[in-house]
Amino acid sequence: MTPKREAATTAPPSTDGTAVPPLLDATDVRTAFHTPRGQVRAVDGVSLTLAEGETLGIVGESGSGKSVLGRTLMGLITDGPGTTVSGTVRIGGQDVHALTPAGRRALWGTEVAMVFQDPMTSLNPVKKVGVHLSESLRLHLGLSRADARNRAVDLLRQVGIPEPARRAGQYPHELSGGMRQRVVIAMALACGPRLLIADEPTTALDVTVQKQILDLLHSLAEELRMATVLISHDLATVAGRTDRVAVMYAGRLVEYADTAAVFDRPRHPYSSALIASIPRLDLPPHTLLPAIEGRPPNLLHPPPGCRFAPRCEAATDRCTAESPRLTAYAGERDAGGLVACHHPLGAAEEATV
């Protein structure tokens, strides 16, 4: 099995000494939906990069824009009637949103693939499992019907489904939830994509199956040297499975740093509050976990200044008037991290070091 690469905060050098561009490079991505009540700015100025073999976790509360960002990166949401998409998303050097619909379809499967939240909405109930896999293999790789069928069985075996030849002849409703999610993962990996976007891949699964699915994604990413974006509302899910974490709130990134830096020394009050809400084994039974008071803002009419200010105990007049920019952590410790806060946690301590 290929060893996991160390987290990359800058582009790695190539054999001739020049910097290798990131596999995923998103700059100032904005996605807005037009509704009868106004414009919903679901993603508002997000920039991030991802190197080959690296895993990025995108976390935040429900409604923070995580799934919309994932679909925008994938090219599933584009500029058109009812939506406005701006900014640049490059995958393998190709500008996703500058491609024609046919060009994006050619990119899907071979360069980038996605695992969605609910496998039952990703699988056609009237098509057998093997057909789901063989269709993309024949379309993108030009395999014959027989070769595609054999490859489909191999993929089911690769994702840990028992009796793969028999399962390939069954319909989705004949499989358990965990097996259906494994089928969706096999579909995503069928054509060997360089980038996998997993959007809440363990939703509605029990805890044991959740771990199995996450372990499977992790091992496959290592084996295939595949870059992965893991989207989740649960920081505990991404804690030990990512190289970097992007924390989203109300459509924006509020913190973006190495996973260890975010969990050991979160700089944004929102990141700190999310981490404090994770259940811990060392706490007595029935211990009440800290909750974040208030609710996320209405993205039809977001508040001026910092969007987290109405829920932040450390907010000042500056926070409610001036929107913070994503800037580097103060001091030399945990260099490379970014935080969008006028009063980041630990800033005064760093200033004295």
C-alpha positions in Angstrom: 0.0 0.0 0.0 1.4 3.4 -1.0 2.3 5.6 2.1 0.3 8.7 2.7 2.0 12.0 1.8 2.6 14.6 4.4 0.3 17.6 4.4 1.3 20.2 1.7 0.7 23.8 2.4 2.6 24.9 -0.8 3.0 23.2 -4.1 5.7 20.5 -4.0 8.7 20.8 -6.2 9.0 18.8 -9.4 12.0 16.8 -10.5 13.4 19.9 -12.3 13.0 22.1 -9.3 9.9 24.0 -10.4 6.7 24.1 -8.3 4.0 21.6 -9.3 0.6 23.3 -9.5 -2.0 21.9 -7.1 -4.4 19.3 -8.3 -7.4 21.4 -7.1 -7.1 25.2 -7.2 -10.2 27.2 -6.3 -10.0 31.0 -6.2 -12.8 33.3 -4.8 -15.6 30.8 -5.5 -19.0 32.3 -5.1 -22.4 30.5 -5.6 -25.7 32.3 -5.2 -29.2 31.1 -5.7 -32.0 33.4 -6.9 -35.2 33.0 -5.0 -38.5 34.9 -4.9 -37.3 36.5 -1.6 -33.9 37.5 -2.9 -30.4 36.1 -3.5 -29.0 33.4 -1.3 -25.2 33.6 -1.2 -24.5 30.0 -0.2 -20.8 30.2 -1.0 -19.2 33.6 -0.6 -15.6 34.0 -1.7 -13.9 30.7 -0.8 -10.4 29.9 -1.9 -8.5 26.7 -1.3 -6.0 24.3 -2.9 -5.4 20.6 -2.7 -2.3 18.6 -3.7 -2.1 15.1 -5.1 -2.5 12.5 -2.4 -3.7 15.1 0.2 -6.9 15.0 2.1 -8.9 18.1 3.0 -11.7 18.2 5.5 -14.5 20.8 5.1 -16.5 21.2 8.3 -19.3 23.4 9.6 -22.9 23.4 10.8 -25.7 22.4 8.5 -26.4 25.2 6.1 -22.9 26.6 6.2 -22.4 26.0 2.5 -20.3 22.8 2.6 -22.3 20.7 0.1 -22.9 23.6 -2.2 -19.2 24.3 -2.3 -18.5 20.6 -3.1 -20.9 20.6 -5.9 -19.5 23.9 -7.3 -16.0 22.5 -7.2 -17.3 19.4 -9.0 -19.0 21.5 -11.7 -22.4 20.2 -10.9 -23.6 23.8 -10.1 -22.8 26.3 -12.8 -23.7 29.8 -13.8 -27.2 29.8 -15.4 -30.9 30.5 -14.8 -31.5 30.6 -11.1 -27.9 30.5 -10.1 -24.8 32.8 -10.2 -21.4 31.2 -10.0 -18.2 33.1 -10.2 -14.5 32.6 -9.3 -12.2 30.0 -10.8 -12.0 26.2 -10.1 -9.1 24.3 -11.7 -8.8 20.6 -11.5 -5.6 19.2 -13.1 -5.1 22.6 -14.7 -8.5 22.6 -16.4 -11.0 25.4 -15.6 -14.1 23.4 -14.7 -16.6 26.3 -15.3 -15.0 27.3 -18.6 -15.6 23.8 -20.0 -18.6 23.0 -22.1 -21.2 20.6 -20.6 -19.7 17.8 -22.7 -16.2 18.8 -21.4 -17.4 18.6 -17.8 -18.9 15.2 -18.4 -15.6 14.0 -19.8 -13.9 15.3 -16.6 -16.3 13.5 -14.3 -15.2 10.0 -13.5 -11.7 10.2 -14.9 -10.4 13.3 -13.1 -12.9 14.0 -10.4 -15.8 11.9 -8.8 -18.2 12.5 -6.0 -19.7 10.3 -3.2 -23.1 11.8 -2.2 -24.8 11.7 1.2 -27.7 9.3 0.4 -26.8 6.3 -1.7 -30.5 5.7 -2.6 -30.7 9.0 -4.4 -27.5 8.1 -6.3 -28.6 4.7 -7.5 -31.3 4.0 -10.0 -33.8 1.6 -8.3 -34.7 -0.1 -11.6 -31.0 -0.8 -12.6 -29.0 -3.7 -11.2 -25.8 -2.8 -9.3 -23.5 -4.2 -12.0 -25.2 -1.9 -14.6 -24.5 1.2 -12.5 -20.8 0.4 -12.6 -20.4 -1.0 -16.1 -22.2 2.0 -17.8 -19.4 4.5 -16.8 -16.7 2.0 -17.6 -18.0 1.5 -21.1 -18.5 5.3 -21.6 -15.2 6.6 -20.2 -12.9 3.7 -20.8 -14.4 2.1 -23.9 -14.6 -1.4 -22.4 -16.6 -4.1 -23.9 -19.8 -5.3 -22.2 -18.0 -8.4 -20.8 -14.9 -6.6 -19.7 -17.0 -3.9 -18.0 -19.0 -6.6 -16.2 -15.8 -8.3 -15.0 -14.3 -4.9 -13.9 -17.5 -4.1 -12.0 -17.2 -7.3 -10.0 -13.6 -6.5 -9.2 -14.6 -3.0 -8.0 -17.3 -4.5 -5.7 -14.7 -6.8 -4.3 -12.2 -3.9 -3.9 -14.7 -2.0 -1.7 -15.3 -5.0 0.5 -18.7 -6.3 -0.7 -19.0 -10.1 -0.1 -20.1 -12.3 -3.0 -19.5 -9.5 -5.5 -20.6 -11.5 -8.6 -24.0 -12.2 -7.0 -24.4 -8.6 -5.7 -23.7 -7.3 -9.2 -26.9 -8.9 -10.3 -29.1 -7.5 -7.5 -31.1 -4.2 -7.3 -30.1 -1.4 -4.8 -33.1 -2.2 -2.6 -31.8 -5.7 -2.0 -28.6 -4.3 -0.3 -28.1 -2.8 3.2 -27.4 0.9 3.6 -23.7 0.2 4.2 -23.5 -2.0 1.1 -25.2 0.7 -1.0 -22.7 3.3 0.1 -19.9 0.9 -0.8 -21.5 0.6 -4.3 -21.6 4.4 -4.6 -17.9 4.5 -3.6 -17.1 1.8 -6.2 -19.0 3.9 -8.9 -16.9 6.9 -8.0 -13.6 5.0 -8.2 -14.5 3.1 -11.4 -12.5 5.2 -13.8 -9.6 6.0 -11.5 -10.2 9.7 -10.6 -7.4 11.8 -9.3 -9.8 13.7 -7.0 -12.6 12.3 -4.9 -15.2 14.6 -3.2 -17.1 12.8 -0.4 -20.1 14.7 0.8 -21.2 13.4 4.2 -20.5 9.8 3.1 -21.7 8.2 6.4 -25.1 10.0 6.8 -27.8 7.6 8.1 -25.4 4.8 8.8 -24.9 3.3 12.2 -21.6 4.0 14.0 -19.9 0.7 13.2 -20.7 1.0 9.5 -19.6 4.7 9.5 -16.1 3.6 10.7 -15.9 0.9 8.0 -16.8 3.4 5.3 -14.4 6.0 6.5 -11.6 3.5 6.9 -12.4 2.2 3.3 -12.1 5.7 1.9 -8.9 6.4 3.8 -7.2 3.1 2.6 -8.3 3.6 -1.0 -7.0 7.2 -1.1 -3.6 6.0 0.2 -3.5 3.0 -2.2 -4.5 5.0 -5.2 -2.6 8.3 -4.2 -5.9 10.1 -4.7 -6.7 13.6 -3.4 -9.8 13.6 -1.2 -12.2 16.3 0.0 -14.1 15.0 3.0 -17.2 17.1 3.8 -18.8 16.7 7.2 -20.6 18.6 9.9 -18.7 16.5 12.5 -15.2 17.5 13.4 -14.6 14.1 15.1 -15.1 12.5 11.7 -12.2 14.4 10.0 -9.9 14.6 13.1 -7.6 11.7 12.3 -8.4 11.3 8.5 -7.3 14.7 7.0 -4.2 16.7 6.4 -5.9 20.0 6.5 -9.2 21.4 7.7 -11.3 24.2 6.2 -14.0 25.5 8.7 -17.0 27.1 7.0 -19.6 29.4 8.6 -22.4 31.1 6.7 -20.8 30.5 3.3 -17.3 31.7 4.1 -14.1 30.1 5.4 -13.3 31.2 8.9 -10.3 29.0 9.5 -8.0 27.0 7.2 -5.0 25.2 8.5 -3.3 21.8 9.2 -5.6 19.5 11.0 -3.4 19.2 14.1 -3.2 23.0 14.4 -7.0 23.4 14.2 -7.6 20.8 16.9 -4.7 21.6 19.2 -5.0 25.4 19.0 -8.1 26.6 17.2 -7.8 30.3 16.4 -11.4 31.2 15.5 -14.1 31.2 18.3 -16.4 29.2 16.0 -13.8 26.4 15.5 -13.2 26.3 19.2 -16.9 26.1 19.9 -17.3 23.2 17.4 -14.4 21.3 19.0 -15.8 21.8 22.5 -19.1 20.2 21.4 -17.4 16.9 20.5 -18.3 14.2 23.0 -15.3 13.0 25.1 -14.7 9.6 26.7 -13.2 11.1 29.8 -16.4 13.0 30.7 -18.8 11.6 33.2 -22.1 10.0 31.8 -24.9 12.5 30.9 -22.5 15.4 30.9 -24.1 18.4 29.0 -21.9 19.5 26.1 -21.4 23.2 25.4 -23.7 24.6 22.8 -23.3 27.6 20.5 -26.0 30.0 21.5 -28.1 31.6 18.7 -28.5 30.4 15.1 -26.6 31.0 11.8 -27.5 34.1 9.9 -30.1 34.3 7.1 -28.0 34.3 4.0 -30.7 36.3 2.2 -29.7 39.2 4.4 -26.4 38.4 6.1 -25.3 40.8 8.8 -22.6 43.4 8.3 -19.2 42.7 9.7 -18.3 39.2 10.9 -21.2 36.8 10.3 -20.4 34.9 13.6 -20.4 38.1 15.7 -24.0 37.8 16.9 -23.1 34.4 18.5 -19.6 35.2 19.6 -18.9 36.1 23.2 -15.7 38.0 22.3 -17.3 40.2 19.6 -16.6 44.0 19.7 -18.0 46.9 17.8 -15.4 46.4 15.1 -16.7 42.8 14.6 -20.2 44.0 13.9 -19.1 46.7 11.5 -16.0 45.3 9.6 -15.8 42.0 7.9 -12.6 40.2 8.8 -10.3 38.9 6.1 -8.7 35.5 6.0 -5.1 36.2 7.2 -2.2 34.2 8.4 -1.9 33.1 12.0 -0.1 35.5 14.3 3.5 34.5 15.2 5.7 31.8 13.8 4.0 28.8 15.5 1.7 26.8 13.3 2.9 28.8 10.3 0.7 28.4 7.2 -2.7 28.6 9.0 -5.3 31.2 8.1 -8.1 32.7 10.2 -10.8 35.2 9.6 -11.2 37.0 13.0 -10.4 40.4 14.3 -9.5 38.9 17.7 -8.2 35.4 17.0 -7.7 33.1 20.0 -4.2 33.0 21.2 -3.1 36.1 19.3 -2.0 38.0 22.4 0.0 34.9 23.6 1.7 34.6 20.3 2.6 38.3 20.3 4.7 37.8 23.5 6.6 34.8 22.2 
